[in-house]
């Protein structure tokens, strides 16, 4: 158990819909990363938040957005869903005590999204 | 752009048959090389961090090593419970406005037969 929690575990929805994925980082971790894992793309970085602020974006679609709340939990919002958005979505957290520090990232169990 | 290549894509071993997995990387200033284990449908589980060439780390039957261009994950006398996908990742250098995201390889799917 990494200490990172994600809900829900599974999500089945229809094309065009909007969903919200939730992540709670490990206690004390300030940084949250979101990754998407699909069969043909592997693990791809989407977005990072550090202590409530967006730090950087990766290959995140404009239909996707995220935020990190004062209690440091994070939500990933996916809208206008398409079949191709079906994937495993992971969040990872890292302590990163200083902006320039490097630390391991610990992954949650993931949310499996199926778009029908 | 950071690049990570893992080989082989898949590896089948008999229980007790030792082997090595390879991770080749191209990165402008390595800040960390990470090994993770991932079971089907689960999140990656952190195994090791290596920071500099020549560094080695061990955990049970696993040993990770690092050179300037590649890393190896050595598996000694594997057991069926070691079956999983092993992922290698590198971390981008810090710069203002950048993320310290991990760039992952595509993984090596290891199967250990009893």
Interface residues (C-beta under 8 A of the other chain):
Chain A: X2 X4 X31 X33 X42 X43 X45 X47 X48 X55 X56 X57 X58 X88 X90 X92 X94 X96 X99 X100 X102 X104 X105 X106 X107 X108 X109 X110 X112
Chain B: X31 X32 X34 X36 X41 X42 X43 X44 X45 X46 X49 X87 X89 X91 X94 X97 X98 X99 X100 X101 X102 X103 X104 X105 X106 X107
